[in-house]
Amino acid sequence: MALRLGIACGVLAILAAISSGSSARAQDCTDTADGRVCRVTQPIRLGTLVDVITQRQLGLVTVNGGCSGTLLNRYWVLTARHCVTTDSSITGMLGVPEDGRISAAWLPGQVGIPSRYRDFAINAAAGSSRDRDMVLIYLGKADLGPVDNQRIYVIARDEGGGSVRLSGRLRASDTVTQYGRGFDTFATGVFGGTPAAVQATGLGTYRSGRFTPSNISATHYDLTMNAGNQVGHGGDSGGPSVVTVNNAGIGIAGVQSTCAPTGYVPNAPSRTWPWATGITLCSYVATEPFESEIRTAIRETPHCPLGPACAIPAIVYAAMQAAN
């Protein structure tokens, strides 16, 4: 079993040579009952930089200045729980929503302010250990404007005998594209010695890498360093794993939670991600157990508090707004 650290990993980094430049990607969009959903084709290279247009198409945002996250629609963000707790731990108490900040590269200088953090039922239950590192953030009216909706990964699986089951669980044969805005190098050298210590760099820039999942369960999975020497890192926490078929994303299967460092720069002032000299793998929280909760929760909008009115499909509401 892979080591799961008690300290949550702040961000996903792609540790490889960075390929420069990237153009806007073609979209295949469909209007659904839950709004406009698009599939974005994103070819993967070593350390692929995710351009700003693609970040908007995928809803990639920065959570509280240090984590990654995804706008599932205009009003709801999916990220790691430890990104919004008072002590940055997975099991900590949720912070004050109004103190949070959601920002996006396509809207420089503008921020979304959460009005509520929504714990999943298993974390909110009395006596819960609160160990599922995933949370929803409701922006309400303090949002970042219109965006495409993002799908949670669910497919129909043939069980044989004419039986079909819906499942969001990854398989070892699947390919996922992981996104995050974390460090893209490891620290080197010796603190106070020779050669001089150099911290990890690259924090704050979204990159992507392609991986094959392992250690898959109903609740978690791991992504180990791939053949291109890419692996998650600090700052990638909360970033989405998007199941990828024929170079197109078909749904979010989970978010980055924790990573397993191989060591730290000798004599470093702290055992934190900027001083990590290597990482073997990162662990991820699966969306599978929460698909129904997510689907129900994100129907709420400032115009439609949860209730009978929310039965009006988003596409109908958009048409009504356009007519006004």
N, C-alpha and C positions, 0 to 999 in steps of 0.2 A: 504493500500500500504506500502510496506517495505521501511524503511528509506534508502536513498542512500546518502552516505556521500560526501561532497565536496572534502575531502582528499582521494586520491586513496589509495587502499590497496596494499602494496608492495609485498606480498607473500602468498601462501596457506599453512596452517599448519594443521596437523591432531592432534587433542587434545585428546589423549587417551594413554593407555599403549602401548608401542612399542613392537611388536613381533619381536624377533631377528631372523636373518637369512632369506635367500630367495634364491631359486635356479633359474637358467635360465628357461625361459618359452618357451614352444613349439610354433612354428610359422606355420601359414598357409599362404604361399606366392603365389602370382599370378603376372605374367608379364603382364602389361597393356601397352596401348599406351602412358601413362604418366610415365612409369617406373615400378619398382618392388614395389608392395604393399603387406604388410604382416598384418595378424591379430594376435595379441599377446594375449595369454590367461594369465590372471593375477588374481589369486584368491585374494580376499580381506579379510583381517582380521583387527582387531582394530589397527590403526596406522601402516599399512603395509609399511615397508621400500621397496623402489623400487631399486632392485639391479642394478649394473652398466650395465650388459648385457641387461636387460630389458629397462633401460634408453636409450641405443643406439637403440634398436629395435623400441622404441616409439619416438625417436628423441628429448628427453627431454634435454633442455639446460638451462644455466644461462645467463640472459641478463643484461649486464652492472653491474654485480656484485650483484644485489639486486632483480632481478625479475626472473620469470620463463618464459619459452617459448618452442616452438616446431619447430624443423626443418621439414618443410613440404616435402622438398627434399634437395638435397645437398646444394642448393644455397639460399633458402628462409626460413626465420623464421617468425612464427606467434606469436604475443605477445600483451600485452596491450599498448595502445598509451602512457599512462603516464610514461611508463618505458623508453621512449626515448625523452621526452620533456625537455626543458631547465630548467623548474621549477618543474618537477615531477607532474604536474597537467594534468588532462585529456585534457583540452582545450589549453594548452600551445603551444608554437612554437616548432617544431621539432628541436632537437639538431644537432650537426655536426656529420654526420655518421662516419667519420674516427676516432672520439673520442670514439666510442662505442666499446664494447668487447663482443663477444659471446664465451662461454666456455662450455665444456662438461666433465662429470666425467670420461668418457672412454678415454679422451685424456688429461691427467694431464699435465699442463705446456704449452699447446697449445691453441691459441685463434684464433677465426675468426674475421676479421675486416670488418664491414659493408662498402659498397661502396655507399649505398643509402637507405633512409627510404622512403617507399611508402605509402602515405596517401590514404585512400579510397576516392572515388569521393565525397561523401557527406561531408567529412571533408575538402577536398581540394577546394571545390567550393567557389567562391567569396562571402564574407559575412557570411560564415558558422560559426556556434557556435563551431564547432570542438568537439562535445560532444560524439562521438562514440569512445569508449575506445578500439580501436583495430587498429593494424598497421602491415604492412609487412616490414621485413628487408631483403635487398638483399645483400648477401655476395660477390657475384661475384667470382673472382679468390681467394680471401682470405677466403676460406671455410675450413671446418673441415673434408674433405674427404667423401668418399661414405657412404650413409645412405639409409635406406628403405624410400620410400615415405609414407606419411600419408594422409588418406582420410578426406575430409570435409563431414560431415554427410548430406546425401540426400537419401530419400527413395521414392518409388512410393506408393501413397495412393489411395485406391479405393474410388472414389467419388460417386459411384452408377451409375446405368444406363449405364454401360460400360465405364464410364469416369475414367481416372487415372491421378493424378496430382503428379508431383515431389515436395517434400517438405523437408525442413531441420529443420522444427520447432519441438521442443520437445513437448511431451504430459505428462500429470500428471502421467500416468502409466509407463513412461520410467524410466530406471535406468541409471545413469551416474557414471563413475569413474572419480573423480577429482584428478589431479596430481599437486604437487607444492613443492617448496623447501624452505618453510617458517618456522616460529616458530612452535614448537609443544607443548608448554606449555603456560599458562597465567602467568602474573606477580602476585606476592603476597606480603603481608606485608604492611608496612608504611614507606615511605621515611623519614629518619631521626628519626624514632620512633621504637616501639617494637610491633610485631617482625619486624626485619629489612626487607626492601624491597628487593625482588629478581626479576630480570628481566626475561622476557620470554626467553626460550632457544630453541636450535634445528635448528636455521637458517642455511640454506645451504645444507640440506640433503633432497633429494626427498622422499616424502611419498605419499600414495594414500588413498582415502576413497570412499565409495559408497554412493550415495545420490539419492533422488527422487526430481525432480525439482518442483518449485511452482511459482506463479505469472508470468506465461509464457506469453510473448507477441511476436510480430514479431521481436523485437529488443533486448529484455533482458529476463532473468529469474533469480530466486533466488535459492540458496541451503541453507536450514536451518540446524542447528545442528541436526545430525542424532541420532539414538538410541544408537550408540556407543560413544556418546559425541564427535564426530568429527565435525569440522567446518573449513572453510578457515581462514587464518590469514595473517598478514603482511609478504611479501616475496613470497606469492603464486600468486601474480598478474601476469597475462599473461599465467598462467598454463592452460592446456587444460581440458575441460570436454569431456570425451570420452563416447559416447553412448555404453552401454554394454549389450550384449545379449548372454546368455549361457556362461558367463565368458569371452567372447571375445569382444574386442573393434571393432566397425564397422564404426566409424567416429567421427570427432571433431565437437561438437555442439556449442562451444563457449569458451571464455577465462575469467578468473577471473578479475574483475575490482575493486569493492569497497566492504568494509565490515562495519558492524554496531556494534561498541563496546558497551558493557554495562556500562563501566566505566574504570577508571584508578587508579593506586595506589595513595593513598592520598599523597599530597605534592610532587608528582613526578616532576622532572625538566621540563618535556615536556609531552604533551598529544599525544604520538606516540605509535606505535605498541609494542615496547619492554615493555611498561608500562601498556598495556591494561590488565584488570582483567577478561574480558570475551567478547565474540562475539556471537550474536544471529544468524546472517546469513551473507552471502556474496552475492553480485549481480554480474551477468555475462553478457557479451556482446555476443549475438548470432551471429553465422557465417551465418545464413540463408540469410540475405539481401546481403551478400558479396560473396556468393558462386561462382557466375559467374566471378566477378572481381578477386577473388583468383585464380580460375582455369586458367584464361587467363594470369594473371601476372606471375605465377610461371613457365610458359613455357619458360620464358627467362632464358638463361644460358650464361656464358662467351663465349661459342662456338656458341650461337644462339641468337643474339639480336632479339627482337620481329620483326617479318616480315614473308615473305613467307617461308623462310628456316625453321622456327619453326614448319611448318606443318609436318616435319619429326618426327615421333614418337620417344620418348626417347629410346624405346627398339631397334629401328633400329639404332639410333646413337650409342648406347652402343655396338651393334654388329659390327658396322663399326670400332669403337675404338679398339675392341678386335682383329679385323683382322689386324690392323696396327702393 
